[in-house]
Amino acid sequence: MPSMKLDHLGGLTAEQFLEEYWQKKPLLIRQAFPGFGDVMSPDELAGLACEEDAQSRLVLENSGKWQVENGPFEEARFASLPKKGWSLLVQGVNHFLEDGQELLGKFDFIPTARLDDLMVSYAPDGGGVGPHFDSYDVFLLQGYGQRTWRVSEQQDLELVEGAPLRILKRFDTLDEWLLEPGDMLYLPPRLAHWGIAVGPCMTWSVGFRAPSAQELGSQFLGYMQEHMKLEGIYADPDLELQLHPAEISDQMVDKVEAMLNAIRWNKADIASFLGEYLTEPKSHIVFDPPRRMTLAKFREQFAKKDLRLDLRSQMLTRENQVFMNGEKVSVEGGLDLLRTLADHRMLPASDALPDALVELLWPWYSAGYLHFD
């Protein structure tokens, strides 16, 4: 509720946070999540970085030279790392860790459509990824250990030439804070910042999507290409003799312009595109279908057990449309229940669901998008 004061926002209401801080200025919250440091160990993070379906990176720095290695990694790689000068980063930890998904639920005052994922990083003493800026909003929650964060309002965003990361060439510190386990720092987009481990530490980053206009335009045109159908073929019964046969004439340009002007889109097209685009699983994500279950057995199980979204599933709604992992479905009944599933990532057990809703949920369960508790 907008009027509720949230401890993990330092006693601010969600409405106050959005009005005063979101995309405007940083906010430090001491003990936003007390006792958070023991959620995951460095060894568990390293183990996750060895998994094929996890996105992981090692960032190494030596005498101002930066290097990036992409996972999955062999266990032996971690044994050969130096004592300092590196960071391990793993994206999409919420796809593997129930606690990670529950953590993301604490930020539901931001629309799910804006949420990207949960990244967890580990660094030995002095480690980090250097001074940089991001194009998206981020909440930096300190887990195990301590990390110093420096921020700058500098307009000079010149980057180190040839670096594999967006490392700032110069950094002018405006503020500096030492974060303890459970402390959290919110940073708006394009604010220069620099995190430095004080002893070995882990940081949990809740990031939000901020696609560029170029990316949205390219993806939308691809969507339109798949969904539009233009009638007719090029015809020129009024063709005129040309002095230069190899010249593209104004007559031809005008005819093609008239044909392409038939391309139209409206708000409904944009909404459908966003629903499919924002829920489309990343290329490395693979779902694990359960053992085959008949529709009757599925209904029987649902009468006893809650149904939950798989940790990797993405679900959004708009009006009578439901988007699940890049697929769109228009529904006539049961919309409130589907919104509950999308909002809370679970649907309580029930023996009174409409047949149409059960018949919709069953193939999603069969595809591995849903699981019973």
N, C-alpha and C positions, 0 to 999 in steps of 0.2 A: 504494500500500500504506500502511495506517495507520502502520506503523513507520518509513517512510522520511522522512528530514528533507528538507524542501522549501526550496530557496534563496529562492523567492518568498514564503515565509512566515517569512523570517528565520531559517531553520534549525529551525523547529518542525516536528513531524510534523502531518499533518492531524488526527489524533486529539487532539493537544495543543491545536491551534488551536480545534477545536470545543468542547473541554472548558473552556478558559480564556477564550476571547475571543468566540466566536460569540454574538451577541445579548446580550453582557455588557459589553464595554468596548472602546475603540479600540486599534488596534495600528499603530504606525509601523514600516515595513520599509524600511531604506535599501538602495538598489540591488537591489530585488526583481527588476527586469528591466534589467540594465545595457545601455546603448546604445539604449534604447527611443525616444529623442526623434525619430528620423528616419523613423518608420514612415509618417507622413502629414504633408503640408504644410498650412498654413493655406489656401492657394489650392485645394488638392484638397478640403478640407472645404467651402469656400465653393461649389465646383462641385457637390458632392454636394447641398448645400442648395438648389440650383436644380432638382434632379430631381423629377419629379412623384410618384414612388413613394418618396420619402424624407420622413420626418417631421422638420421643422426649425422652429426658433424663434429670433427675435431678442429679447433682453431688453435694454431700454434704461432707464437711470436718469439723471435730471437734477434736482438739488436736492431729493432725497428722493422724487421722483415716479417711479413705475415704469410701464413700458409694455411690452406683449408683442405681437409681430407673428409670424404663422404663415406658413411657407413653403408651396409653393415660391417662391423669390425670383428676381427678375431680376438679372442681373449688375450692372446699374447701381445697384441698391440698395446694394451694398457700397461702391461708389465714393463714395456720398453720406453714408456714416456719419461721425460725428464721430471725433476722435482718441482719445477715451476715453469711458467711461460706458456700455459695451454689451458683450454677450456673444452669441455664436452657438452654438446647441446643436443637434446632429443625433442623433436616436435611431436605433437599429437599424443602426449602422454595420457590424455583423457580417453583415448581409444583402447587403452590397455589397463587402466587403473580406475576402479570404481570410485575411490576417493577423489581422483582427479575430476571425474564427471560431476561428483557432488560439489566440488569446489566451484566449478563453472556455474552451477546452479545458484550460487550466492550472488552472481552478477546478472541475474535475470531482469534487473531494472534497465539493462541495455537490451534492445531487441535481439533475439537469437539470430536473426538474419545478418546482424553485424558481427557476430562472434566468429573468430577464426579457430583457434585451438589453444591448448595449454602446452607450453614449452618448459622443460626443466633443464637447468644447466648446472654443471659442477666445475669448480676451478680450485686448484691448490692456492696457497698463499701468493698474493700478488697477481693472480690470474684474472683474465677478463677478455673481452673482444675489442678493447680499445675505445677511444672516444668516437661516437657515431650519432646518427639520428635515424629515426624510423618515420615512415609515412603513415603510421597507424597509432591509435591509442593503445596503451599497455598499462596493466597493473603488475608491479614487481613485488612479489611476496617472498620474504626471506624465510627459507627453510632452515636446514642445518647450517650452523656456523654464522659468520658475520660478513657483511659486504658494505663497503663505502660507496655511496653514490654521489657523483658530482653532476650538477646541471649547469647549463649556460644558456643565455638568451641571445647568443651571438648570431649575427646575420651572415657571417662568413662561413659558408658550408663547403669550402674547397676541400677536395678529397686527396688522400695520398695516391699519387699516380701509380698504377700497376698493382695496387693491393687487391686481393680477392674479395675483400669486404669494403663497405663504405666507411673507411677510417678517415676521420677529420684530420687535416694537416695541422690545424691549430685548434687549441681549446682554451677558452677563458672561463675559469670556474666562477660562477655566481653564488651558488649554495652548495653545501656539502653535508651529508648525513651518514651516520653509521647505523645500519639496520641490523637488529637482533632478530632471532627466530620469532616469527609471528608479526613482525612489522611489515608494512606495505607502503609502496610509493606509487602513486598514479602519475603518469606522464602523458601529456597531449602530443599530437603528431608534430614532427619536425622540431622538437625541442632537443638540442644537443645534450647528450648525457654520457656518463662514463662510470661503469661499475668495476670496482677493484676488490678482489677477495682479501679479507683480513683473516689469514689462516684458511684452511680448506672450508669451502662452503657450497651450498646449493641454493639456487634461486628459481622460483616458480613464476613464469610470465604468462599472464592471461592477455592474449592479443586479440585485436578486433580487425576485421577485414576492411581494407580501404583500397579497392581496385581503382586503377587509373581510368580516366575517360577513354584512353586508347584501348585498354583491355576490355572495358564494357562494350565499346563500339565494335571491336572485332568479334567478341563473343555473340553480341546481339545480331550482327550481320550473318554469322554462321547459323544462329537459331532461325532467322528469317529464311535463309536459303533452304533449310529443311522443311519449313512449314508453309511457304508461299507457293502459289501456282499461278503463273502468268499465261494467259491465253493468246493464241495467234502465232504467226510466224512472220519473219521479215518479208515484205513484198514491195516491189517498186514498178508497177505497171506504167508509171509516168516517168520512167528512167530517161534521162537526157544524155546526149552524147558529150563526153568529156574530152578536153584538149589533152590532158595528161591522165592516162589510164591508171597510173599508180597513186593518184591523189585521192584522199578521202574527201568526198564532196560535202558541202553544206547540206545538200539534199539527204544524204545518208545519215549524217549526224542528227538532223531534225527528226527523221523517222525513228531512229533508235531512242532519241530523247523522249519521244511521245510514248514509245513502248515501255521504257523504264519508269516513266511517270506514273505508271499503273501500280508501282510498288507503294504500298501504304501500310502503316501500322498505327495502332491506337493504344490507349492506356491498358486495355485488356491484354494485348500482345506483350507489352512491356512487363506486366505483372506475371504472366505465364513464363516469360523468359527468366525473370528474376527467381521465380520459384524453382525452376529446373536448374538454373546455373548455380544458385547458392546452396542447393542440396546435393549437387553432383559430387560423388565421392572422389577424392584425389586418386590419381592413377595407380598408386601402390596399394590401395585398400582392397582387400578381398574378403568377402563374407563367407562364413562357414555354415552351410545349411545343416539343420539338425536331422536326426533320423526321420524317415518319412512318417507322416501322421495324417490319417484321414480327416476329412472335414468334421465328421461326427465325433471323432476322438478329440479333435481340437476344441470343439464346443464343450465337450465334457471336462476337459482340463481347465478351460477358461472359467467354468463354474466354480472351480476350487482355488485357482492360483492367479495372482496378479500377472499382468503382461507388461514387459518392459522393452524399451528400445534397446537394441544392441548398442554398445558403447561407440561403435563406428557409424551408426545411423544418424542421418540428418533429416529432420522433418519440419516443414513449415506449412502454414495455412493462409489462405486469403479467400474471403467470402465463402463460396461453396466448393472451393478447390483445395485439394490436399496434395502436397508435394513430398514424396518420400524417395530419398536417394536418387534424385534426378528424374523421377517419374511423376507425371501429373495425373490425378484422378479427380473427376467431378462427382460430387456426392449429393444425394437428395435428402438422406436421413442419417442420423447419428453424428451430425457435424460437431455438436457440443462434446461428445465423447472423444472424437478425433482431436479436437482442440486440447482436451485434457491430456491426451497422449503426447501431443506435440509440445505443450507447455511444460509438463511435469515429467515427461519421458517415461511415464507409466500409466497403466489403466487398471483400476481395481477389479478383482475377480467379480464376475456377474453371470447369472444364468438367465438373464432377461434381455440380452442384446438382440437388436433387430437382425433378421437373417441376412440382409444386405451387408450389414457391417461385419458380421462374422465371415461372410464370403469374401470381403475385402481384406480382412486381417489375416486370414488363413494363408493365402499365397505369400504375403509378406513374411509370415512366420516360416514358411517353407523355404524362402530364399535366405533366411538367416538374419533378416532385418529386425526381428522381434524374438524375445525369449520369455519363457515362463520363469517366475521366481522359483 
